[in-house]
Amino acid sequence: MSFGSVVRRGHPILFSLLILFSIIEMCIAAWLTAKYNSNHNFNTSGERARVRYILFASIWTILFGFSYLILFLVAAGSALASIASHFVFLAITWVVWLAAAAAITQTLGGALNCKTNIVFVYCGQLNALEGFAWLIWVWVTIMLIVVLVRGITSAKQGDGYRGSLADE
């Protein structure tokens, strides 16, 4: 079994899980944003801004991840579904999630102990937000490595980086 055929089977699974994790993260961030907007009970404006940024990152990942999933399934040989295109999307998404996870981690000081926390109002939700942000970053890292390996093998075979992720 070639690496391209593994990618053909694995791509929908990896992207579906990325979308699922992003939907969960979006729901948590949207709920926190709604609570902060209605109750004004955020600890600092930085905390509120970082939750909103994670909401943006989640929506970005859902929209583009779903688009790339559909492109891969429908138009696997097109330039939009190429190795280079996937690499650009995943590299941008990797930076977005690294910034999101690092920002919320810095805001929370690592992780919150909800039994002793008296500062943050939504302790459990903020911990979940931080955990899923790091999970998504790790997931995107794995996907980026797969695309890089596929790009290297494609280039060595003479297909270049505009080639398809999966064998035709």
N, C-alpha and C positions, 0 to 999 in steps of 0.2 A: 504494500500500500504506500503510495507516494505522499509526500508532505502536502501537496496540493489537494489531494482527496481528503486528507485529514482536516484541512482547512475548510473544505466544502461542507463537511459534516459539523465541524466545531463552530464555525462562524455564527450560524443562527443561535446556537446555545449560548455562546459568549455574549453576543449582543442582546439576547433576550434577558439574560441575567443582569447585564449592565442596565438595561431599561427598567427591570423590576426593582433593583436596588435604588435607582434614581427616583422612581415613583415613590418608594417608601420615604426617601430623604426629602422629596418635594412635599409630601404630606406633612411630615414633621415640621419642616421649615415654614410651610404655609400656615399651619396651626399656630406656631409660635409668633409669626408675623401678625396674624389676626389678633392674637391675645395682646401683643405689645401695642398694636394700633388702638385697640378698644380700651385697654386698662392702663396704658402708659406705665407698666410696672417692670420695665427692663432696668437692669442694673446700671448700664451706661449706654450712651448713644452708639458707642463702638460695638457693643454686644448686639444691639438691634441691627446695625449696618451689616455685621458679619452674618447674621441669620438671613438677612435679605440677600446677601451675596450668595449664600448657599442655595437659597431658593432659585436665584438666577442660574447657578451652575447646574442645578437639577433639571430645570426646564431646558437649558441648552443641551444637556446630555440626552434627555428624552427625545427632543425634536430631531437632533442630528443622528443619534443612535438609531432611532426608528427609520430615518431616511436611509442611512447606510445599510440597515438590515433589508429594507425593501429593494434598494438598488442592487444589493448582492444577489437577492433571490430572483429579481426580474431581469436585470441588465448586467450580468456578471462580467461580460467582456467590454463594457463601456469604459471610457476614461474616468467617469465619475465614480466607478466602483474599482478603480485600479489600486495597486499597492501604494503608489505615491499619494493618492487621494486619501486612502485610509490612514496612512502615516501622518499626513498633515492634520487631519481631524483628531486623531488620537494624541498627537503631540500637543496640540492646543488644549484639548480636554485634560491631558495630564497636568499641564501647568495650571489650568483653572482649578482642578481639584486639589492639587498640592497647596495652592494659595488658600483655598477654602478650608481645608483640613488644618493647616498650620495656623490660620487666623482664629478659628474657633478654639483650637487647643490652647493658643496663647491667651485668649480671653478667659477661658475656664481654668487656666493654670495647670493644665495636664488633664486631670479627670476630677470630677466632683464626687465627694463622699456625701451622699444625700442625707445620711443620718446626722452629720455634723454641720451641714451647710446652712447658713442663715442669710447668705447674701443673694443667691440666685433663686428666683421664684419658681421656675420650672426646671428643677434639677434633673429629674429623670429624662425629660425630653431633650435637654441640652446634652446630657451624656449620650443619648441615642443619636442625636445629630452629629456629635463628634465621632462616634464609633462608625456610623455609616459613611461619613465623609472619608475616613481613612480606609474603610473597606472598598469604597468606589475607587479611590486613588490606587490601591493595590491592584484591583481588578483591571483598571485601565493600564497599569504598568505591565501586567501579564499580557494583555492584548497587544500593547505596543511592542513588546519583545517578540511575540509571534509574528507580527507584521514585519518587523526588522529581519527576522530569520527568513521569512518567506521572500522578502525583497532581495536579500543577499543570494539566496538560492536561485531566484529568478534572474538576477544579474549574471550569475555564474553560468547559467544555462543559455545566456544570450538573449533573453526576453526583455530585459531592462526593467525599469521600475514602473513603467506604464502598463505592464502586463497584469493579467488577472491574478487575484489572490489564490484562486483554485484552478486546478487543471480543467481544461475544457473537455 
